[in-house]
Amino acid sequence: MFVACTILATIALSQTADEAKPAAPAAPLIGLKDAFAGKFLVGTAGDVPRGYSEAELANVKANYNIITPENCMKPQPTHPSEGTYNFTTPDAMVKWCEDNGIKIWGHTLAWHAQTANWFFQGTNGEPVTRELAMERLSNHIHTVVGRYKGRVYGWDVVNEAINDRGGGETENLRNSNWVKAIGPDYLTLAFKWAHEADPNALLYYNDYNIDQDTNYDRATPQYSGKHTSSMLLLKRLIKDGAPINGVGIQGHWHLYNNIDDVEKAISDYESLGLKISISELDVTATGENSGAFPTRGGGEPITPEAFQKQAEVYAKLFDVFNRHAKSMSRVTFWGISDRRSWRSGQRPLVFDGQLQPKPALKAILDIAAGKSVPTKP
Ligand code: G3I
């Protein structure tokens, strides 16, 4: 009786001890960059390392092999007044990336936003002449690209040159200060100057919503013709001899984007002989346009179903990228975690605010491992 009780007690104790043991830690997830090795680079955006925690930097090193500076290489911060350059943050970033074996994607040289007004004013405040504007843009590009020659892998040479609502009959160029000052050939010139400054850097045109002709805002879908306009623009750049290697589809998407359109756009750009990047990827778990809520934080609560749907959308997108891996050079997420995102209220990334993997991360890794896109029962 005593023996039986002892045995039972021992079993009970060992069961309790087993149950009390913490569950074996889940196998660490493979890093995104390793999951897609040999297919395309996987990147993130951030002005690292200053202001980033050790945990954030460890996450970056584990997951990404290329980084785009989110803000610090833009014209406003690098060149706030004529002849005054500020390279403190970009220099630190380039060094940190090199120390950690991570490539750098330069962003951006000619843009309508985050560019100081002095570029467009003559000496007495009058509108700048074409010649002076060309000289200034050329100097800017030669100085910035030249400084990082051989160290920055490629550049978004021109950013967001196409306007939002056109109709697709024309290039529908945004009437930016660069168009006003120089004319539509500012794009070809910018590519030529960037190539002169670093002949080995890859040079891309970068824009949002160029994967679609209809905006997928379910409340007010609108024909924009933006993809068709992008084809007209890219054909012109190629015809005019711009040294362009590829096109960056920014990829600021949401749960209801048309993924067939994304694939068609990739195929169309392939037909022009261009490489393709997804350059600023995020998929909002709420909201239905390519912009952000007015405030960075404090979005409405998001349901688990929405995060599941977000995972499905990411899986479908990476399935497309996988199938086009021969022409895809890079897929870059626009930020490292939901907390850091410009659309943080819409929780668009694959790591949450505490750097924990979201369902979207697992869904993407499943695609990398050869599983098929999940379909609803
Ligand atoms: O650094 C200043 C800080 O000193 C100041 O106190 C604070 C007050 O608002 O502003 C800070 O600057 C902000 C900067 O981000 C750095 O956080 C700017 O206001 C803010 O406008 C800027 O937003 C950036 C935005 O580009 C500017 O257009 C976002 O971080 C950046 O994610 C976003 O990135 C763009 C791509 O370059 C191009 N494609 C679209 C994408 C999303 O808008």
Residues whose N, C-alpha, C, O or C-beta is under 5 A from the ligand:
A	BS01	G3I	E70 N71 W342
